[in-house]
Amino acid sequence: MAKAIHSMIRVLDEARSVAFYETAFGLKITDRLDFPGFTLVYLSNEETGFELELTVNKDRTEPYDLGDGYGHLAVSVADLAAEHARLKSAGLAPRDIVAFAPAGEVIAEFFFIADPDGYQIEVLKRGGRYL
């Protein structure tokens, strides 16, 4: 069986991205590999062994074009309203909380927030399949 271990995104400013992910989700640097042309920064927290890999290309000066393919990372939290309020008070501009109920029954409650490079992160209320 395969085990998911990390997901990689390219970021323009290492310090800004590390600060965002630490403030927003409590992710801290677990490893940092520096090479001549790029740096790999691995972030995680005590809740999971899964890591977010930030790739910083040293010669990059322009923001990345994220394209028109919709994709996102997702995290789950125990208290969605409290996390929304905390992120808002930290100045991170989460979007409104949404209750997803396609057949009349709520199957998910969530909001989205964008990181400094425009990547979307879905923050889901923990429960059901979103543990």
Backbone torsions as a table, in degrees:
resi	resn	phi	psi	omega
1	MET	NA	143.0	175.4
2	ALA	-84.0	146.2	177.6
3	LYS	-119.5	122.7	177.3
4	ALA	-68.6	127.9	-177.3
5	ILE	-119.1	-30.6	175.4
6	HIS	-163.0	164.4	172.7
7	SER	-127.9	141.0	-175.8
8	MET	-111.6	138.5	170.4
9	ILE	-132.0	150.6	177.1
10	ARG	-93.8	131.5	-178.7
11	VAL	-125.5	153.1	-177.5
12	LEU	-85.6	-41.0	-173.7
13	ASP	-125.2	106.9	-175.9
14	GLU	-56.4	-51.3	-175.7
15	ALA	-61.7	-43.4	-179.6
16	ARG	-63.0	-43.1	-179.5
17	SER	-69.0	-43.5	178.6
18	VAL	-60.8	-43.2	179.3
19	ALA	-62.9	-42.6	179.0
20	PHE	-60.4	-52.3	-175.4
21	TYR	-67.7	-29.1	175.7
22	GLU	-72.3	-47.1	179.9
23	THR	-64.9	-46.4	-175.0
24	ALA	-72.6	-42.9	-169.2
25	PHE	-130.7	7.4	178.8
26	GLY	68.5	20.3	178.8
27	LEU	-80.4	133.1	179.6
28	LYS	-121.8	158.1	-179.9
29	ILE	-66.6	124.4	175.7
30	THR	-102.5	-22.6	177.5
31	ASP	-163.5	152.5	178.2
32	ARG	-143.8	119.3	-178.8
33	LEU	-114.9	115.4	-176.4
34	ASP	-103.0	127.0	178.7
35	PHE	-123.8	166.7	-177.6
36	PRO	-55.5	-41.7	-175.6
37	GLY	-102.4	-11.8	-176.9
38	PHE	-159.0	165.1	177.0
39	THR	-129.1	138.7	174.4
40	LEU	-109.4	126.1	180.0
41	VAL	-120.8	121.8	-179.4
42	TYR	-102.3	130.3	-178.5
43	LEU	-121.6	142.8	176.1
44	SER	-160.9	178.2	172.9
45	ASN	-142.0	179.0	-174.6
46	GLU	-70.4	-11.4	-178.7
47	GLU	-79.2	-17.3	-173.4
48	THR	-152.4	156.2	172.3
49	GLY	-91.7	-8.0	-180.0
50	PHE	-71.5	141.6	-178.9
51	GLU	-120.6	151.4	169.1
52	LEU	-101.7	122.7	179.4
53	GLU	-99.6	119.4	174.6
54	LEU	-96.1	124.4	175.3
55	THR	-104.1	122.7	-179.7
56	VAL	-114.0	107.4	176.1
57	ASN	-82.6	119.7	-170.1
58	LYS	-65.8	-26.6	-179.1
59	ASP	-91.4	2.2	-176.6
60	ARG	-80.7	129.0	178.2
61	THR	-120.6	-18.0	-178.5
62	GLU	-104.5	145.2	175.8
63	PRO	-58.5	150.7	178.3
64	TYR	-74.1	144.6	173.7
65	ASP	-85.3	113.4	-177.4
66	LEU	-80.1	-7.5	175.9
67	GLY	75.9	-170.8	-178.2
68	ASP	-110.8	10.0	173.9
69	GLY	-83.5	122.6	-176.0
70	TYR	-81.9	124.6	177.1
71	GLY	-147.8	163.3	179.4
72	HIS	-162.4	161.6	167.8
73	LEU	-93.4	158.8	177.0
74	ALA	-137.2	141.2	173.8
75	VAL	-130.8	156.3	175.8
76	SER	-116.4	147.6	179.4
77	VAL	-134.3	152.7	-178.9
78	ALA	-71.8	-40.9	-176.1
79	ASP	-122.0	94.2	-174.9
80	LEU	-61.5	-45.8	-178.5
81	ALA	-63.3	-40.4	179.4
82	ALA	-66.1	-41.5	178.3
83	GLU	-65.8	-40.6	177.4
84	HIS	-59.4	-47.5	180.0
85	ALA	-63.5	-41.1	-179.7
86	ARG	-63.7	-45.7	-179.9
87	LEU	-65.4	-38.5	178.3
88	LYS	-64.7	-43.8	-179.9
89	SER	-68.6	-23.1	176.1
90	ALA	-81.7	-0.7	178.4
91	GLY	78.9	21.8	-175.3
92	LEU	-95.2	0.4	171.2
93	ALA	55.4	57.2	173.5
94	PRO	-67.5	148.8	175.1
95	ARG	-76.5	173.8	-177.1
96	ASP	-64.0	150.8	174.7
97	ILE	-71.4	137.0	-178.6
98	VAL	-122.9	138.2	171.1
99	ALA	-102.9	118.4	-178.4
100	PHE	-94.2	111.9	-176.9
101	ALA	-137.2	72.7	-173.9
102	PRO	-63.6	-28.0	-180.0
103	ALA	-116.8	22.7	179.3
104	GLY	93.7	-14.3	177.9
105	GLU	-108.9	129.3	-179.0
106	VAL	-67.8	121.9	177.5
107	ILE	-109.2	-14.0	177.7
108	ALA	-160.1	144.4	170.3
109	GLU	-123.7	134.4	-173.2
110	PHE	-161.9	170.1	166.9
111	PHE	-145.3	163.0	176.2
112	PHE	-111.5	152.8	174.1
113	ILE	-142.2	144.9	179.5
114	ALA	-102.9	140.5	175.3
115	ASP	-81.2	177.6	-176.8
116	PRO	-60.8	-21.4	179.1
117	ASP	-97.7	3.3	177.4
118	GLY	93.7	0.9	176.4
119	TYR	-68.4	139.4	-178.1
120	GLN	-92.9	136.7	176.8
121	ILE	-122.5	125.3	177.0
122	GLU	-92.3	128.0	178.2
123	VAL	-110.4	111.6	-174.8
124	LEU	-105.0	145.0	171.4
125	LYS	-68.2	127.2	-177.4
126	ARG	-66.1	131.3	178.2
127	GLY	153.6	164.3	-179.1
128	GLY	56.4	-126.4	179.8
129	ARG	-83.8	-5.0	-176.8
130	TYR	-103.4	65.4	179.4
131	LEU	-94.3	NA	NA
